[in-house]
Amino acid sequence: FQAMSGGWCTIESDPGVFTELISEIGVKNVQVEEVYDLDRQTIEQMRPIYGLIFLFKWRQEKDDRPSVDNREIFFANQVINNACATQAILSILFNSPDIEIGNELKEFQEMTRDWPSDMKGLAISNSETIRRTHNSFARAEPFAIVDDSKTAEEDDDVFHFISYVPFKGHLYELDGLKPGPIHLGECTTDNWVDVAFPVIQKRIERYAASEIRFNLLAVIKNRVQLYKEEIAQLEAKKQTSTEAQPSDHMDVESTGSSAPAEVVNAQIEADIDELKRKIEQEEEKYKQWKTENIRRKHNYIPFFVNLLKILAEKGELTPLIQKAQKKR
């Protein structure tokens, strides 16, 4: 294998971008949300969370934490510039058994299962599907010079994505620039985020004096799918309540008390209405994400070139330039 030439573009750290990217490579019922607060309430609202993606300004520094040689966990070295966003996503997708990754990624995972981490990185760089999907979010540029061999200078603004993912009772930090996974400790499905947050907070505090640009994203179950499943459960509960005798009492989980069937049903209807409202909000958000992604991908350069030509032909371009220069 050799790293595929032709370059990988930088992509925006945005939940709408990442959600569409994940969908385009064949993964089902997964979305990405931005995490604004490192608190338990935020996490409870997002469950189930498959993994976290952290974006930060990269700088050369010593890291004494040892990497582990765990061949069970999918870990790939980053061998090509600008691929870290997609690699961070893949690190979560390939290590989360509850995610339906689709046939193509499943075949890729099986093919590379026993490969060393550098070969896995090369395999990612040579995957036409992964690379094409990643580069579909490239912004149109009038002049694009791609140089994958360029190394970062000390003063360059270089940003990097890493992943935090639970795997078989342990939490790992997966950074393609490191030799291997970093073991952060034991965890459970319920508390792994509590283990990850102090590590992320410590990294933020280490850079806080000189850098405020950080971004934390959670890879979670698709909310519409989740809410539909909850509605189905409530409908089944309502059916059970309706079939019960009028004098029967049922335990109401939301209040922890016993109540007649009609009271239970009223609460169920209220819960279903709330979930339907949430579904409408999610669908509206997806429409907004789709519109934003269309705009991101659209090439506006021909429009602006023609606009400048028309203004020049009408003799209006030079006065506009002069006017703009006076305002500077």
N, C-alpha and C positions, 0 to 999 in steps of 0.2 A: 504494500500500500504506500502511496504518497499522498500528501495533503492536496486536495483538489484546488487547482488554481482558479482565479476568477473572482475571489474575494467574497467576504460576507459583510453585509452592511451593518451599521449600528442601528438598533431599533429602540424605540421609545419605551421607557419603563412605565407602561400604562396597562391597567387591568383589561380594558377593551381590546388592546393589541394582543396581549398574551392569551386572552380567552379565545379570540378568533384563530390565533396561531395554533393553539392546542386542538381546536375543532378541525382545522384544515389538515392536520396530520393524522386525522382519523380517530381521535379520542372522543368518547361520548360522556355526557353528563358531568362535565367538569368546567368550572369557571374560576376566574381569578379576581380577588378583591383586595383593595388597598387597606392596610392596617394603620389606623391613625393613633391608636392608644394601646399601650402595652398593659392592658388590664383584663381582669377575668370576665367582666361583662361583655367586652368586645369579643373575646374568644368564644364565650357561650353562644353568642348570636351567630357565629360563623361555623360552628360545628356541623358536620365533621370536617376537620382540616387535615389534608393529606401532607402538606409540607409548607414551609415558608421560604420565600425568595428575598434576599437582602441585597440591595444595591448601595454601594458606597464608593467614595473616591479612593482608588487604589494607590498605594505608595509602597515603595520597597522598605520592608522592615523584617526584623528577625522574629521568627515564631518558633518557640522552643517546644510547642506541643507536638508529641510524636504522632505520626500517622499509623494506622493499623492495617494489617494485611488481612482483610476480610474479603474473600473471593465470592461470598454469597451476595453481598451488596453490590449493586451496579455503580461503578465509579469509572469515570473517563477523564483522562488528562485533556486539558484544552491545548490543542496543537495549532490553532489558527486564530488570528485576531478577530474580535467582534462576535465570536460565536458563544460567548459566555452566557448570554441571556437564554438562548435556546438550550444550552447545555444544562443550565440550572433547572429549567423546566423539565427536561428529560430525566434528570437525576431524581426528581420527585415521581414522575410518571412511572419509571421503570422499577421503583422501589416501593410502590403502593399497590399491593395485591387487590385492593377493593376497586381500583380504577380499571375500566374497560378501555384498554389502549388501542384496540383495533388490530386487524390482521397484519398490516405492514410493520407496525412497531413491534408486534409480537414476534414476527419472523426475525426482525433485526435483533431483538433481545436474545432470542434463542441462538442465533448465529454467533453473537459476540459473547455469549455467557462465560466461556472459559478463556477469553482473550485477556491479555494484560491491559492495564489501564491506558497505556499510550496507543495501543492498537485500537482500543474502543474509541479513543478520541479521533484517530484517523478515519475510522469507519463512519463516525458522525460527519466529519468534514466531506466524506465522499458519498454520503447519501443524497441523491438527487432530490428526493421528496422533502427531506428536512431542510436542505439548503435552499431549495426553490421557495418553500413556504416562508422561511426566515426572510429571504430577500424580497418577498412580495411586499414587505413593509418599508422598502427603501424609498427615501424621499428623492424625487426627481431633481437632478442637478444639471446645470448647463454644461459643466465640465467636471467629469469624475475621473480621478486618478486613484486607482486601487493599488496599494502596496502592502501585501500581507506580511512582508518580511520586516517592516518598519518596527523598531522597538521604541518603547515609551521613554521619553526624556523626563528628567526630574521635575521640570516645570509644566509638563503636559497635564491637562485635565483628563485623566484616564479613569473611567468608572468600571466597576467590576461587579458581577452578579455571583452570589454563592447560595447554596441551598441548605436548609435544615430539615431533616426528615427522620421520623422514627422508623426503626427496622428491627423486628423481632426482639422487642423489649429493650432496645438501646437507641439513644439519640446520636445522630451523626451530623457533622458539618461537612458538606461536600463542596470543595473548592477545586476546580479543574487545574489551578496553578500549583496546587500542592501535590506531593508524591502519592498521597492516598487519603482515605477518609479520616477525619478527626473524631475520635470517640469522646462524647461529652457526658456520658453517664447512662445509668439505667433509667428506664421510664416505662410508663404504661400508655395505653391509648388515650386515657383521660388526662394525664398530667404532663405529657411530653412538651407541650407548649410552655408550661411553667418552668421546665428545665431549660428551654431554649431562650426565653426572654432575658434572663440575667446575662447570658453570654452576648446577646445582641446589644443589650444596654451597655455592657462594659466596653464593647467595641465603639459604640457611639460616643461614650464619654471620653474614650482615648483620643478621639479626633475632634471633640467638641470645641477646643480652643481655636482651631484653624479651619474647621469645615462644618457646615450645617446641612449639606445636601445628602440626605439619606432617603431611602425608599424601602418600605417593607410591604411585601405582597403575600397573600395567603392563597394557596391552591386548595379550593374547596369543592364540595359537591354542588352541582347545578341547583340553584335555589328553586327554580320552577319545578324541577323534578322532585325535589325534596318536599315542597309544599303540596304537590299533587299526591304524594305518598301519604302525607299527614292527613289530607282531606279524605283519602280512601279509608284510613284507619278510623277517622271520626264518623264517616258514613256507616262503617260496620258497627261501631259502638252505638250509633243511633238506631240502627236496625235491631240490635239486641234489646235496646231499651223499649222500642216500640212493641216488640213481640212479648215483652214481659207483662204480667198482670198489672192493672192500674194501682193495686195496693202494694206492689213490690217496691222496694227501695234499692237504689244502686249507689255504689261508692263513686263519688265525683272526685276524680284525681286532682282537678285543678283547685278544689277547695279543701280536699281532705275530709269532707263530711258526707253524710248520707242524705239523699233527697229523693222525692218522687220522680217517676220517669219523665213527667212533663217538664220538670225543672232541669233535669239532666239534658233533655233534648233542646231546651232553650239555650243552654250554655253551649251545647255542641253546635247549634246553628250560628251562634255568635262567633265561635272559634272558626267555623268554616268560612263565614263572611270575611273575617280578618285575614285568613289565608288567601282567599280569592283576591282581596285588595293587595296583598303582598305580591301575588302573581302578576297582577296588572302593573305594579310598579317595576317588577323585574323585566317584564316584556317591553315596557317603555324604555327602560335603561338599555336593553339590548338593541332597540331601534336607534337610540342615540349613539351607542357604540358603533353600530353598522355605518351610520352616516359619517361619523368622525373618521372611521377607517377608510371609507371611500374617498374622503377628502385627503387623507394622508397619502393614499396611493395614487391619486390623480396627478397627472403631469400638467401643471399650469403654465409651464414655460412657454409653449407655443402661443398661448393666449396673450401673455405679457409682451412677447416679442412683436406680435402683430399689433398690439395696442400701441407700442412705442413707434412702430412704423407709421401707423395711421396719424398719430400725433405729430410726427416729424413731417409727413406729407402736408399736413394742414398748417404747418408753421407754428404749432402750439407747444412743441416739446422743449425748445430752448427757453422760452419764457417761464415754463413750469420749473425747469432746472434752476434758472436764475432766482426764481421766487423761493425755492427750497433752500438754496445756498444762503440767502439773506436771513432765513430763519435760524440758521445754525449758529 
